[in-house]
Amino acid sequence: MIYLRQATGVWTLSTKGRVNQQLEAAVMFDNGAIRDPFLHLTPDNQSLPYDMAVHFGNIKELTRSDMGRSHVVTIPLKNYARKYVTNFYRIVKYAVPHTMTSMLFILWAVGFFHEKYDSRRWKFIFYLGANVAFFWFILVPMFHVNDRYLMPLFPLCFIWVGQGCLVIYDWIGRVFEANTAPGSRCFRHRHVLSSGLIGIAILTFSFLPELGKVMKIQKYSRDMWSEPVELKEAGSWLKARTEHPPVLMSLNKAVDFYAGQFDMRKGASFSYDSVERNLAYARHRDVEYLVLSSRYLDWFSNLRPFIESQNPSPEVSRVYDKTDPSGVRTVIYRMQMDQAHSEEGE
């Protein structure tokens, strides 16, 4: 904490946590500030708070400049409480059931409530359960709800899931003993049948539904959160036609990765500002190519001229234009560096 105080100038447990609160301020809180200040450029068109926070690692410089200070939102305590309650509902209603699945949750409940704890074992179980409870129901709701954030502590739940399997195994065995003749095949193989029934139940009500979610994924989809296959294709196209990792302006950095650009401190992201201001920021960041996908136009409607206009600006030239089977259109522009530099010189 002392180091973070020295590095950031403020007392904080997590710089990422503070950045997340800023990123979600305009989404979750009606605070009257400018729309998503972290996705608006500073007046000089040289800094985008989102890039500074997520890609460049110099977000602390934002509050030190007069131009950047207005992009930092002060969030009242009541809004933190509102966010926590909203996310807690999402955790209990959707995230935990989605992570556990119904079958594993039943086994967990049977194992947890069936166990008889002595004082020593109770302390051990309380310690393990407290880790899961704190992470899932306190930390994540204060940060951001996403299934992958629940996964690190998910394996701890199998302590009770395993115990639940043993309880159900014994119960099924007793059912076979009570309802089958001692010399029958079912009686002799009751232990194998008990294990098999549990395995079939887990396979049917846990594994197969999860597998079904994977199987239903379509290669091409217009959904905002579907895999952006078009960006992989665009990135591969760039990689095959550039002699060095290109410096890109993009919304989703998947295209940077597939183009061979692994340094996220290079390049830039688009903002909610006008086309002209985005291009000015691109020149400042020495961007070579602009990559846009119509998948994200619902959020960034200001970027429609790049998709819908053949020549949105004389500073760029279109070198790639492809529409996939789902209707998602991807375009790549090359910055006219000579013209841009001459304009800067003037």
Secondary structure, 3 states (H helix, E strand, C coil): CHHHHHHHCCCCCCHHHHHHHHHHHHHHCCCCCCCCHHHCCCCCCCCCHHHHHHHHCCHHHHHHCHHHHCCCCCCCHHHHHHHHHHHHHHHHHHHHHHHHCHHHHHHHHHHHHHCCCCHHHHHHHHHHHHHHHHHHHHHHHHHCCCHHHHHHHHHHHHHHHHHHHHHHHHHHHHHHHHHCCCCCHHHHCHHHHHHHHHHHHHHHHHHHHHHHHHHCCCCCCCCCCCCCHHHHHHHHHHHHHCCCCCCEECCCCHHHHHCCCCCCCCCECCCCCCHHHHHHHHHHCCCCEEEEEHHHCCCCHHHHHHHHCCCCCCCEEEEEEEECCCCCEEEEEEECHHHHHHHHHC
